[in-house]
Amino acid sequence: MTRKEPTGDQLDDRTEAAPQDHSARVALRDVAAVPDQAVYLDSPVLSAVNQIRPFFESGAYGKSDTPLLLRHRALIRMQRLFSRLPSDLDVRPVKGANGARFPLRPGGVLFYPFNSQSNLQTVANRSFRHVLTLHGESNKGASVRPASRMYDYVSIAGPLARDRYLDAGIFTAADVDQGRLVMMGDTFVQSMPWIKPARITDTAPVIFYSPTWEGYGSEMDNYSSVSGLRGFMAVLKAARALDLHRVVVKPHPYLGMLRPAMVREFISGIRLLRRSGLQVSVALRHASLQLRFGCHTQLSRLTTIEEDDSSPVAVALALCDISGMEAIFLKQRIRHMVLARESDVPRGLETIYDHKSIMSHQDPETAVMDYLNGADDTDAAHRKMVFGWQNPELEGMSASSARRWIIEYVRRDPFWSQTKSV
């Protein structure tokens, strides 16, 4: 099998470029001090660091031995004037995407939480192994891209993600059978320890609403229920159905970044809930600068909530869009429903969504009560479709142990060693 170096017009399998000369770099540093694993992050927004920080907290990326290589763009430098990088992470700015200059030992493993354009250049460095992890599990169309083929291995959550790649024709059954797609369960699904499923003993549980952002491109990429206040109306009716009076709203970190109108609609939605007598708190710690500014200047007596892990918020019901929040709620066993358009229902999840989605034509109060009547069974079936494991022993592993497992797996190189022998 001949493997070509990917170009801007053709994203092919991993390249066979000659190894880079690392002698100059190694001469400057003791080789033992050079890490053998790292995370590469290229994003136009600095808040992307906060999106993947939970994976350092969980151990899916190692705080002490896995530096975060942050590509410095002009936009990132400007944003650093207003935001600080986490002091407890080993963040190392890198100029450009020339992997030859990365502080990573030859034979090391480079993780990619974002499918960024400059990754096309870094994967050309064949001194490293390249693993696409992404930063969650999502049914959005953007989660399945042909560019995924350029990485050595792709970490996926389970059967649902595998089938998305197969249905899209990006990977083949042989890729799956020979281990190029690696099922890692919820290892690379974010945890949110500041929320928890409500119990009978919890007082004043909340409706938790987490709308996604507007997405790049056309309206087809916009899965956000903020548009037209659709999600806020569903929150209001769900609160009435359950006789709940507190609402916590956590917007996606990118919400309003590309479309200022989304900020205005979000603010209108908060006002709608408050006028209806609900107590509304907004989690703005990781929100976009545009949304934070708009909320603080246009909402009087704004109530914000700190994401306090030591005092988690009890969630009676969560509402989200088609997004990575679905997998987060499944992981934490929080009852939730999905606000979706009929045209966006993911393939394979039609039956699940029949029981736990709120479509535009449905009465939210009726849909909520129908879901809660069988929520445990519905969520168990949903969880089984989303999470799977390449090896049975992975299911009981901690995130840090799972990371060590996939590093050793990639170093054994099961897929490409078979390919070479063909």
N, C-alpha and C positions, 0 to 999 in steps of 0.2 A: 504493500500500500504506500503510495507516494503522498507525502504531506507537504503542502505549500505554505509559505509564509503569508499570513492574511494581509490583504490590502484594503484600502478604503472601499473598493467596489465589491470585494469578495471576502466573506468571512468563512474561512475554511477550518479544518481541524487544526490541532496545535502544530506549531511550526517546527522545522528541523534546522533552525538557524544555528550557526556555529557558536559554541559557548563564549561568553565574554571574558576578557582578561581581567581578573580581579586582583592581580598581584600588587598593583599600586595601593588599592584600598586596604588589603590585608597587611601591607607593610606599615600602614599608619596605625593599625589597631591590632591588639592581640586577638588572634582568631577565636580564642575561647570566649571573648567578650562580644563577638558578633552574633546576634540572635539567629536561630535557624527557623524562625517563623515570624511573620509580620502580617499586618492588615494594610491594604492599599485603599485609600479613599480619595476620590476625585469628585467633587460636587461644587456647584456654583453657590451653595449656601452653607454657612458655617454650622447651622443647626443640624446638619447631617451628622456631625460628631455626636450630638446628643441622641440621635436616633439609634446609633449603634453602641452607645455607652452601656446600655443594659447587658449587652453580651460580654463586656468586660466584667461587669458586676457579677454575672452568673458563672463566669469561668469558661464560657464558650470561646472567648478570646482571653488569653492570659494577661492580667495586669502587669505582672512582674517580668514576663519573658516574651511578650508579643507587642512590639512597638506599633504605633499607628502612624503610617507614612501618609501624611496629608499633603496632597499636591497644592502648592500655593499659586493661586490665580490672583489677578488684580482685585477681583470681587471679594475674595477671601481676605486679602490684606485690608481692604476697606472695612469689611464687617468686623474685623478684629479690633477696630477702634471703638466699637460699641459692645462687643461681647468678649468674654474670656474663655479660653480653652480650659477644660478640666485639669486641675493641677495634679490630680492623682493618676492621670494617664500619661504614658510615655509617648507624647505626640512629637513627631519629627517631621518638620516641613521638608518637602523634596521639590526641587525645581524641575519642571517638565516631567516626562514619563520615561526617562532613560533608565531602565532597570539596572544597567551596569553600575550606576552610582548609588543604588539602594544599599542601606546597611543591613544586608542579609547574607548569610553564609551560603556559598554554593551548595546546591542540593537541598536548600531550605524550601519551605512551603509558604506561598503568598496567598492570603485570603482576600476575596473581593466581596464586600457587602453591597456594592452598587455596580450595575452593568454600565459603566461610564465609557465614553468614546475613547479616552486616552488609554483604556485598558488594552486596546488594540496594539499599542506600542509595547506595553510592559510584558504581555504574554510572548512577545518575540524573543525575550531573553530566556534561553533554554537552560540556563544555570539553575533555575528554580522550577518548582512544581506550582501550578496555578490552579486554585480551587475557587469556584464561584459559590458563595454561600447565600448571597443576597441578605436581606435584613428582615426576614419574616416569611410568611406564607400567605399569598394573596391570590384571589381569583381574578384580579384585574388583567386585562389583555396585555398590559406592559410587562407582566411577570413572565411571559413566554416570548423570548426574542431569539431570532436566528443567531445573534452574536454569542449565545451560550455555547455554541459548538467550538469556539476558539479556546476554551479552557480545557485543561487536562481532565479535570473531574468537576462535576456539578453536584453540590449537596442539595437534596430535596427533602421535604418533610415526610412524604409518603406517597401512597398510591394515587391520590388525586393529582399531585404535581407531576408524577410520572406520566399519567395518562394525558395531561395537557400537552406535554412535550411530544408524546407519540402522535396524538391527534393532529398537532400542528405540523408534523413531518420534520421536526427539528432533530429529533433523535429516532433511532430505529430500535426494534425489538432486540437486535444483536447488541446495541449499546447498553441496553438494560441488562440483558442476560450476562454480559461480560463485565459488568460492574462500573461502567462509566458514570451512571447516575447513582448516587449513594444516598439511600434513605436514612436520615438522621433523626426522625421523629421531631420532637419539639426543641431540639438542641439550639437551633438558630431561629426560634420563635421567642420574641421578647416577653419578659415577665414584667408585670406592673404590680409590685408588692404593696402599693399604697391603696389598692382596691381589693375587695374580697367578696365572695358570695354571701349574701345575707342569710342569717339563721333566724330561727323563731325568737331567740333571746335578744336579737339586735333591736335597739330602739331607733326610730326614725331612719329606716333604710331609704335609699335614693333610687331614682331613675338616672342611669348613666348614659349620656349621649356623646358619641364620639364620631362626628362627621369627618369624612376624608376631604382632601383638597381637590382643586379643580382640574388637575392633570395637565400635561402638555398636549398641544394639538387641538383637535376638533372636539365638538360636544360629545362625540362617542367616547372620548377618554375621560369625560367628566362624570365620575360616579358620585359626586357629592350631593347629598340630600339637602344641603344648605340652599341650593338653587330653588327658587320659588317658595322657600320656607317649608318645603315638604316634610323635612325631618322634624322641624320644630312643631308643626301641627301634629305629627304622630306622637311626639313626646307628650304634648299637652293631653291628647286623648288617652294615651297609655297611663298617665298619672291619674286621670279621672277614673279609669277602669279599675285601677288598683288602690284607689283612695290614698295615694302618696302625695306628699306636699314638697318634697325636696328634690331638686334636680342638680346634677353636676355635669357640666359640659366641658369636654376636653377636645379642642380642635386639633386637626393634623398640623404638624409643625410648618407645613408649606402653605396652609390655607390663606388665600388672599395674596400670595406672592406674585402671581401672574395676572390675576383679574381683580382689580380694585373693587369691582361691583360685589364680589364675594364678601368682602369685609363689611360693606354696607348691609348686605342681606343677613349676615351673621348677627350684626348689632340689632337689626330689626327683629330677628328671631328671639334674641334675649329679651328685648322689650315686650314681645308678645307673651312670653312665658311669665314675666313679672306682672304684667297687667292682668293676667289670669289668676293671680294670687299665689303663684308658686315661688318658693324660695330657691333662687338660682345662684349657684357658685360656678365660676369659670376657672379652669386650670390653664393658666397662661405662661407658666414658666418656660416652656419650650415653643411657644407660639411664634409666628413670624413677627418681625418688627412692625410690619404694616398692621397686623391684627392687634398687637399689643397697644400700639399708639391709638388706633381707632377706639378700642374698648375704653382705655383710660381717659380719653378726651371727650367721648360722646355718650358714655353711660354714667349717669349720676349714681352715686352710692353703689358703685361696682363692688361686688363681693367676689374675691378671688380665693382659691383654695391651694394650700401647699400640698405637694405630693409627699406626704409624710408616711414613710414605711412603718414607723413605730405605732401609728394610729390609723390603720387602714379604714377606708370608707366601705360600709356594708352596702352592696348593690343588690337590690331586689330584682331589677331587670335592666339590661343594657340594650341600647339601640345603636346600631352602627350601619355603615354603608358596606358595599362590597369592597373589602380592603383587608389589610393584615390584622385588623382588630378582631375579625372572626376567629382566627387561630389563637390569638391571645386569650379571648374569653373561653374558648374550648380548653386550652391548656390549664386555665385557672378555675375551670368548672363554674363559670359565672353564666347564669341563664341570660340568653340574648336573642334578639331578633335582627334580621337584616332588612334594611330599607333599600329596595331594588326596583329598577325598571324591568318590565316584562322582557325586554330585548336583551337584558344583561344576565339573565339566569345562567350560571355556569353549567356547562355540559356535564352530566353525571350527577348533578345535585338537584335535579328537578323535583324528585320526591321529597328530599330534605327541605327544600325551599317551600314546597307546598305546605309544610307544617310550621316553618319558622321565619317566613319573610312577610313583609308588609308591602304589597304592591300598590301602585298609585290608584287602582280601582277598588281597593279593599277598604273596609271600615277598620281602622286600627284597633278599636276597642274589642271587636269580635275576634280579630286575628290574634290579639294578645291572649285573650282568655282561652282560645282553642290551643295555642301553643303551650301554655302553662299546664293544661290538662294532661299533656303527654311529654313534657319537656325533658325528663330524664332519659326516656327511651330515644327521643329524637336526637338529643345531643350525643348520646352514646354512639348511635349510628353515624352521626356526622364526624365524631372524633375518630372513629375507626377508619373512615375514608381519608381523613386528612393526615393522620400520623401513622407511620410505619417505620420499620427498622431493618437495615441491611443485615444485621446480625442480631439474633434474639437477646444476646447479653447487653446490647446497647440500651434496651428499654429501661433497665434498672440503674444505668450509670448516671453519675453526676455530669453536669455540662463540661467540667474540666477533664474528667476521664474520657468523655466522648470526644473531646478535642484531641486528646492524645491518641485515641483510637484511630481517628480519621487521618492524622498525620502519619501514623505507621502504615495505615492502609495505602495512602498515596505514595509513600516511599517504596512499598512493595510493588506498586505500579501494575496491578493485576490486568487492567484493560490494555494498556499499551504494550506490556510484555507479551500478551497474547497476539496483539496485532503484528508485532515485529516477527513473530514466529510463523505467521501466515505466508 
